[in-house]
């Protein structure tokens, strides 16, 4: 039985991570779930939130914000297809608050349901990020 799990985090632009970990906690649409070595195969959509990567048992988690995506656990480990990722260290909370306010105004001024839905999706991940960095 292996002590680590192989994982990859892929964005549309590039491969972000390709490494081994003891455990990874993924923000699934239906709730957070942990993935350990030899986990049963599964797939899940990812809601905006933080993926936590524990390289060894008892280690501090590396945290990365995901705007959304898809997670697949298979015989070769965990693959996360991320819409977009953000480093929590790079978040300017004042700028984020201003952007959220502007997006709320954009939702109110939307000319149709399609435009409103697009702004609401943006607001959802920004609100999740704001709660995490607060």
Residue pairs with C-beta under 8 A, 6 or more apart in sequence:
1 37
1 38
2 37
2 38
3 22
3 37
4 20
4 21
4 22
4 37
5 20
5 21
5 22
5 23
5 24
5 35
5 36
5 37
5 39
5 77
5 78
6 19
6 20
6 76
6 77
6 78
7 17
7 18
7 19
7 20
7 21
7 24
7 35
7 53
7 77
7 78
7 79
7 80
8 15
8 17
8 18
8 77
8 78
8 79
8 80
9 15
9 16
9 17
9 51
9 64
9 80
9 82
9 85
10 16
10 79
10 80
10 81
10 82
11 82
11 83
11 84
11 85
12 83
12 84
16 64
16 82
16 85
17 53
19 55
20 55
21 53
21 54
21 55
22 36
22 37
22 54
22 55
22 56
22 57
22 59
23 34
23 35
23 36
23 54
23 57
24 34
24 35
24 51
24 52
24 53
24 54
24 78
25 32
25 33
25 34
25 35
25 51
25 52
25 54
25 61
26 32
26 33
26 34
26 35
26 44
26 46
26 51
26 71
26 78
26 80
27 46
27 47
27 48
27 49
27 50
27 51
27 66
28 44
28 45
28 46
28 47
28 71
29 44
29 45
29 46
29 47
30 44
32 49
33 44
35 71
35 73
35 78
39 73
39 78
40 73
41 73
41 74
41 75
42 72
42 73
43 70
43 71
43 72
43 73
44 70
44 71
45 68
45 69
45 70
45 71
46 66
46 68
46 69
46 70
46 71
46 80
46 82
47 68
47 128
48 65
48 66
48 67
48 68
48 124
48 125
48 128
48 129
49 65
49 66
49 128
49 132
50 63
50 64
50 65
50 66
50 88
50 132
51 63
51 64
51 66
51 80
52 61
52 62
52 63
53 61
53 62
53 63
53 64
54 61
55 62
63 88
64 85
64 86
64 87
64 88
65 85
65 86
65 87
65 88
65 91
65 129
65 132
66 80
66 82
66 83
66 84
66 85
67 82
67 83
67 84
67 85
67 86
67 125
68 82
68 83
68 125
69 80
69 81
69 82
69 83
70 80
70 81
71 78
71 79
71 80
71 81
72 78
72 79
72 81
86 129
88 132
88 133
91 129
91 133
93 130
93 133
93 134
96 126
96 129
96 130
96 133
97 130
99 126
100 123
100 126
100 127
100 130
103 119
103 122
103 123
103 126
104 123
106 119
107 116
107 119
107 120
107 123
110 116
110 119
